[in-house]
């Protein structure tokens, strides 16, 4: 695809092309930020109309049973499960990724307190998404039991970090900034060899890349439904536990939704059997219901075709930037090897922030991540090859003509 | 109001009567369960249409700034504040009541670990809403620092329970089952005399009864927006901290939304100043946005007029049951004294569950709470005196004719 015409042809031959019609895409926009907030499924307005007007408005309290609100976390979790390499009864949709990380980490620590009680190290990566590190820090600070956080970085490899003093390894499968993807099976095996329990953050994986939690013998996983799964802004997150740990794990955010009989109003907490004990309080039903619209679409797509197109899109992006923006100080921070690449492509540029603002102003919406990183999310269900051509064309134009605002760059504002 | 005609007249003279037009009420229903799930504000469909179609669909990621999604927890918290006797900057809307209880309890414990480090008792009530107890149990179990839960019940009074070994007192202001309301100022004063920090659960108070957190010198409070505030099913909860503790409290669910600069992507957690450090992860924006529809209405009403009507409705309910259902084994469990009564009325009856099912089948929707309790929520913004008359009329008919199903009673199903 050396020309726009070749990209157009590729779009015509794309077996996933028709999925685009299932989403609303604002006119004049090339959306390369579906890894931050996915787009709107066309079915979501009608669904919200039903949930609000019928289930809430007409059904009122009866909808907890009649509209199966109470079962939503498990029912949607069961639907999501195949996209994670998980089975029914292993996933619930609930709360936020940060909170689910806390639950999974607490459950993993508790298992280790019984199995290998002397271990007090939790390993993660320095460039993990910050909330993962913050949740670990909060837990360590709260427990005051001598736990410490050890970070993998340029000085410390994974192999060095995961020693016999380590209780838990908490990693993002795909890095939010670089797009680097871990080999989940190999990394989990390495951890298990050392007696270490794994917690995987799948925020940038679910719906984006093939995930095989059971095949990888992973222990716990959490992730996000509002990125590649198009669940809506801040839609509730998910949490998975391996069948090995079911009915044996424990977590401290033990609210009534995780009780084995929530309406018995017992004084003592008794965890529900299975994954449901990861639930805590009453869930945001309108936001949660909308997740199904995106899931309906994701489940129609062949995940291997999605992966193939994702790699084709990112290969195209990388090659076009190489060919057409070679004169500019753009440094690719995403791995070139397919096996190590998620579904976004990132570049460093000294004026990364201002360039992204210029791109957004021209309708090419990616996002910026400190430090200096331009990040482009590639979502095969609604992006085509021509979109990539046009996005790089706009990037080249902005770079060639230096039409970014250096003042803006130095007055960075809050952006998500 | 000894007759239905008198009730009709009272409705005509009711200064709050016009509020009913702002809600959708299903035809043929008398809804006495607004203390479990409030009704649908008519404005909510249009609001959801905007949030989903415009803010999500058109604005996409830009709406975090352009539609002020990122500021919603604080902006809605500021709007809610006057209903709690709180000021701007003291409240955020976020997560669930259970999770916010955990945060408030952890913050209170941390303050006491510095002030009175030997104290290891947390006091609550045996008949508190179970999730409050479960969250305390989860925290105690997790900390493994010798904390214990002491429960107030028939054997142990509040005065006996709150001794010099107590760190935190966690109470529901209005009991979910009986409707008993604590004197917040007096109870807080009693706790403070003993050096005890208070956490108030306002689930059945916010929007239902006048609350004066600052006037009562309370320390922490949490509560619910989906009951009397009509925020929608499972809409996010709220949390408040006294200005005395602002910038001094700490909580372990320390996700990136509570960071002082979430987009700096720093490795170390640094709490935001003020109430925002109670935030954790990305919030369910559609559900959260709808809260404003209910708040808009609640803020138009004079809270003293709401209270006056609430008491008039519950007085009427109690008197009519007394007069018209005297032959039946109904035991009032709600206090007769106005100062000790929230905004619902509850009765025990040996066949409580089955009677409630029969009431619901006839369109009088209250709810059932173990053990044997028929619970009737009284929401002055959309209930009239005639509704109470008609509800008791239906109750009397069911009781007189014994038209409940004893088989159903003994095969109780899950109900919220």
Interface residues (C-beta under 8 A of the other chain):
Chain A: X24 X26 X29 X31 X33 X36 X37 X39 X40 X44 X45 X48 X49 X52 X53 X55 X56 X57 X58 X60 X61 X62 X63 X64 X65 X69 X70 X95 X96 X97 X98 X99 X102 X106 X126 X129 X130 X131 X133 X134 X135 X137 X138 X139 X141 X142 X143 X144 X145 X151 X177 X226 X232 X233 X234 X235 X236 X237 X250 X251 X252 X253 X254 X255 X256 X257 X258 X259 X262 X263 X264 X265 X266 X267 X268 X269 X280 X281 X282 X283 X284 X285 X286 X287 X288 X290 X360 X365 X367 X369 X370 X413 X414 X415 X416
Chain B: X24 X26 X29 X31 X33 X36 X37 X39 X40 X44 X45 X48 X49 X52 X53 X55 X56 X57 X58 X60 X61 X62 X63 X64 X65 X69 X70 X95 X96 X97 X98 X99 X102 X106 X126 X129 X130 X131 X133 X134 X135 X137 X138 X139 X141 X142 X143 X144 X145 X151 X177 X224 X226 X232 X233 X234 X235 X236 X237 X250 X251 X252 X253 X254 X255 X256 X257 X258 X259 X262 X263 X264 X265 X266 X267 X268 X269 X280 X281 X282 X283 X284 X285 X286 X287 X288 X290 X360 X365 X367 X369 X370 X413 X414 X415 X416
